[in-house]
Amino acid sequence: MGYQVLLFYKYVTIEQPQDYVVQFRALCEKHALLGRALIAEEGINATLEGTLEATEAFVQEWKEDSRFSDVQIKRSPGTGAAFRKLSVKFRNEIVGTKFPQEVDPRVKTAPHITPDELHSLYEKKDDFVVVDMRNSYEYASGHFANSIDPGMNASRELPEKVEKLRIHKDKKIITVCTGGIRCEKMSAYLLHEGFENVYQLDGGMHTYMEKYPEGYFKGTLFTFDDRMTMDFGGKREIVGKCKLCNSTTESYQNCSNAECNMLFLICDDCTGDAGPVFCDEACKARAVHILDRVRR
């Protein structure tokens, strides 16, 4: 039995979103899907897993709603264990940015460029800047060649990091993220801050990698599920580095210091066979509460 993961979002007005939470959860349960979905007045953001047959039946039924008929759904192979349960929740935002209210992708966001167009820019060695709008720990295991990591641990930190991007203000800026949802609002924020030549990658890294598995995305793509990382095959370079010894790795683990709990890359040698593992010596020294070790 084959499994499939669905990744999708849409910024669209959902009136009475809390009522829609109930409807959407019922539809997922009908098709025995697990995963997570956030629903807000501004739209929906979801990642779901189920059997191939069940996920396709879900898509067909869900898209009967005209609000979602044009949603681009990214598909990738599942394991049957990418998620442990189904979580469908109401939130004020489908990406937690806390940006000013006027930053609204339903009203204004940056133009999209296709994976083909981005690939062509790389091939022509054009003058452009790729800004990775994910968290730094996601960037660590894989990213576009010569891209910029603003140094965020959460999307809401972009206002604190935007000044370091102003040196590129007069260049063509292309924002990238996993599936496109963060770039909708992040690129809108850059426009709000006076950046003019801003674009966003349509479908995100997922869509680019699917078409160009040996292209200009280096390493592996971080996922917010129990797979942790994924790729689309082909010959690729491992760019992830162990935080403790700097050797190549694509394995993640949480810091055993409960007050830290940071997700970081760590190699097999540094992991060892048992006992807690810390992201650095300082974290180890101040650890009071120790988390059970979970290898990712």
C-alpha positions, -999 to 999 in steps of 0.1 A, spaced: 0 0 0 15 33 -11 13 65 10 14 101 -1 19 135 16 -1 165 5 12 200 11 -10 230 3 -21 265 13 -42 294 1 -47 329 12 -84 334 8 -111 348 30 -128 321 51 -158 335 68 -166 318 102 -132 300 101 -139 282 134 -169 265 118 -148 255 89 -123 239 112 -150 214 121 -159 208 85 -123 203 74 -115 180 102 -146 158 93 -134 156 57 -99 145 68 -114 119 91 -137 106 64 -106 98 43 -85 86 73 -58 113 68 -34 124 95 -14 156 96 -19 192 106 -39 221 93 -42 257 104 -73 277 94 -78 314 98 -99 341 84 -70 348 60 -69 312 46 -57 276 51 -23 259 55 -21 221 56 1 191 54 -17 157 53 -7 121 48 -28 90 38 -29 62 13 -25 72 -23 -62 64 -30 -74 82 1 -54 114 -5 -66 116 -41 -102 111 -31 -98 138 -4 -84 163 -30 -112 156 -54 -139 162 -28 -122 192 -11 -117 210 -44 -154 209 -51 -155 240 -28 -150 268 -53 -127 287 -28 -101 260 -31 -106 247 -67 -74 264 -79 -51 254 -50 -17 240 -61 -11 208 -42 24 195 -38 26 157 -36 55 136 -22 60 100 -12 48 92 24 59 66 48 26 59 66 41 73 97 49 110 88 23 121 114 10 105 146 -24 122 147 -47 146 129 -46 182 142 -69 209 127 -68 242 145 -81 278 143 -55 305 143 -53 342 138 -28 337 110 -18 306 89 18 317 93 27 333 126 42 366 116 24 393 136 31 417 108 11 450 105 -25 443 94 -19 461 60 6 433 51 -20 411 35 -12 387 6 -49 387 -4 -44 424 -13 -8 426 -23 21 402 -26 52 399 -48 49 385 -84 56 348 -88 84 334 -109 83 297 -120 109 271 -112 119 272 -148 125 310 -146 146 307 -115 166 278 -130 172 300 -161 185 329 -139 210 305 -124 220 291 -157 226 326 -172 244 337 -140 221 367 -139 224 394 -112 198 384 -85 196 375 -48 178 345 -34 166 351 2 156 320 22 126 329 43 127 297 64 142 292 98 180 288 100 178 252 112 159 244 80 185 262 59 212 241 75 204 208 57 196 222 23 192 255 4 196 272 -29 231 279 -42 244 313 -30 212 321 -11 210 343 19 199 330 53 186 361 73 191 342 106 155 336 117 142 311 142 106 321 135 88 340 108 79 368 131 116 378 133 117 391 98 113 428 109 144 424 131 164 410 101 152 432 73 179 458 78 206 433 68 187 428 35 187 465 26 221 463 10 204 442 -17 174 465 -21 183 476 -56 188 441 -69 162 415 -81 153 397 -49 137 363 -51 122 349 -18 120 312 -14 106 288 12 94 252 14 60 253 -4 55 290 -10 32 300 19 58 319 39 69 339 9 34 351 2 35 372 34 73 377 37 75 391 2 45 413 10 64 426 40 94 435 19 72 455 -4 57 472 26 92 481 37 100 498 4 117 470 -15 105 472 -51 122 445 -73 108 415 -52 96 382 -65 87 349 -50 92 313 -62 59 298 -73 53 265 -55 84 269 -33 114 247 -31 92 216 -32 81 224 -68 115 234 -79 131 202 -66 104 180 -81 113 194 -115 151 198 -110 162 172 -85 198 178 -95 194 215 -99 206 245 -79 189 234 -46 217 218 -27 212 192 1 178 180 14 146 197 21 135 200 58 99 189 65 77 196 95 68 159 100 84 127 112 103 123 79 123 154 89 139 157 54 131 147 19 144 149 -17 133 138 -51 162 115 -59 190 121 -83 226 129 -76 230 156 -49 255 171 -26 252 168 12 256 203 26 245 197 62 272 200 89 272 185 123 269 213 148 294 196 171 322 184 148 313 200 114 313 166 95 286 161 69 252 149 80 215 153 73 202 139 107 184 162 131 180 159 169 165 181 196 189 194 223 184 174 255 183 206 275 145 210 280 149 248 282 166 248 248 151 219 228 167 234 197 166 212 166 201 208 152 221 187 128 243 160 144 263 131 129 263 95 140 297 97 157 286 126 179 252 111 187 267 79 203 246 50 215 228 64 245 224 93 268 215 130 263 230 151 235 234 188 237 237 215 210 268 229 227 288 227 259 272 258 274 238 243 270 250 211 286 264 231 316 231 249 323 208 219 317 184 214 346 156 194 330 167 167 305 145 157 276 142 120 266 164 116 236 146 114 203 166 108 172 152 124 141 
